[in-house]
Amino acid sequence: MTEVTILLDEQIVDRAERVANRRNANLNSLVRQYVERLAAQDEESRSAVSELERSIRELRRPMGGVDWTSREELHER
């Protein structure tokens, strides 16, 4: 494990420690849990984007067989 040092206002630390005590935990464990959830959210986001891209590739269907090269060409009548 890597040790991380952060600087926080003393009043914030006091309030956070009271919250940790009410949860039968310590401040270090709460911070660790928060950072782990934060990292998991990033991984979940990347996974969701990858799944969406995969679905788009798999479900792509031809739409009339015309490849438009420019916006103007698309809107010509």
N, C-alpha and C positions, 0 to 999 in steps of 0.2 A: 504494500500500500504506500501511497505517496502522502506525505504530510503537507497540509496547506495552512498558511497563516493568513488571517484576515484582520483588518483593523475595523472595529465597530465602536460606536458611541457607547459609553458605559451604561447609560440609561436603557439603551436598546438591549444590551446584553442582560441586564438585570430583569427586564420584562420577559425576554425570551427564556431565561432560566426558570422563571416562575411558571411559564407555560410548560416547559419541559418537566418540571416537578409535578405539575397537575396530571401530566400524561405518564407519570412513572418512568421517565426517561431522563437523559442528560442532554445538554445543548449540543454536544458533539454528535450524538446519534441522530438528533433531529436534523442537523445540518447535513449529515451524510445521507440520510433518507431523501432530503430535498434534492440534493445534487444528483443522486441516483435516479430519482423520478424525472428530473430535468434532462438527463442524458437519455433516458428511455423514451421520452417524448420525441427527441430528435430522431432516434432510431425508428420509432413508429411512423413519424412523418415521412422519412425516406422510404420506408417499406411501403407505405400507402401510395406514394408517388410512383414507385416502381411497379406496384400492382396495377395502378391505373394505366400506366404506359403499356404494360403487357396486355391488358384487356383491350386497349385501343388497337394495338397491333393485331391481335387475334380476331377482333370483331370488325376490322376494316373491310368495307365492301366497295366495289366499283360504283361510281355515281355518274353514269352516263358516258364514260369513256373519254371525256375531254379533259385535257390538262391545260388549265388556264395559266398563262405565263405572266400576265399583268392584270392589275385592277381594271384598267381601261378596256382591255380585251374582254374581261368578264362582263362588263356593263354595256358593251356594244350591242346594238339591237338591229 
